Amino acid sequence: MKKSLLLLFSLLLWSIASCVTINIYFPAAAAEKAADQIIRDIQKNAPPQSWQHWRSTSLSWLNVLGISPAYAQPDLNLDSPEIRTLKASMQRRFPKLKQYLDSGWVGYANDGLVALRNRDRIPLRELASVEQLIAAENRDRTALYQAIARANGHPEWATEIQSTFARRWVANAESGWWVQDSSGSWQQK
């Protein structure tokens, strides 16, 4: 009886071990790399910044048995007509946006958009053009995040892509520019 139970238990463990689970998950590391590439293209930063990705893995009872799930990580597609058009629009706008970032009138918000930071210091004659630039930039950024998600067959990733870009815009901001932290407070980088 004991041998039968042991054999049955062994077969059960073997059958569990032979099952393969494929999970499609949001490719966070690929999204960060893609965001850095697009941001550098828009800002025309020459050398790529070095960065490392550390992925934490949680142990499940299957991991303890030496069985780990297989993950299919899709490559992020950044080449669609819509993405190219949005990038080109943002590249054309960036020199003017950079002036406003340098002056401190505009900053990188914690939601992946740009925001008017100091309305009182902007000369009244320039306020409307600054607001128009911000509106156009934010329309393109929002559309870019959605376009990347659609180009990769996962429109539901748009929010995660925007969150990833939000962190990467801040990380790629030049010294002296204003950025919002997660609580919404402005700080100079």
C-alpha positions, 0 to 999 in steps of 0.5 A: 500500500505504501509503495502504491501511494508513493508511486501515485504521489510521484506520478502526481508530482511528475504530471505537475512538473510536466505542465507548462504554463505560458503567461503573457505579461507586461514587458516592463524591462522592454518598455523601459528600454523602449521609453529611453530610446524614444525619449533620446530620439525626441530630445536628441541625446547622443549616448544612451544612458546605461541602466540595469534592470533587476527583476524580483521573482517570487517563490511559489510552492512550484518554484520550491519543487524546482518547477517554474512557469515559462514566460513569453516576453513579447518584443515591443514594436516601436515602428508603426506609421502612427508612432513615427508621426507622433515622434516626429511631431514631438521632435519638432516641438521639443526645441520650444518645449526645452526653452520652457523646461530650462526656464522652469515654467514647465516640468515633467509631471508624474503622469507622463505628461508635461505641466505648467509649473509656475503660471505667475512667472510666465509673461502674460503675452507668452502664457497662451503659447505655453499653454497651447504647446503643453496641450499639443505635447500632452495630446501627442504623449497620450496618443503615443502611449496608446499607439505603442500599446496598439502596435503591440496588440495589447491596447490594455497596456496603455496605462502601464506604458504611460506609467513607464514613460512617466518614470523614464521622462523624469530619469532622462530629464536634464539637470535643472529641470523640474519634475514631479515626484509620486506625491505631486510635489515639484523638485528640481533635478 
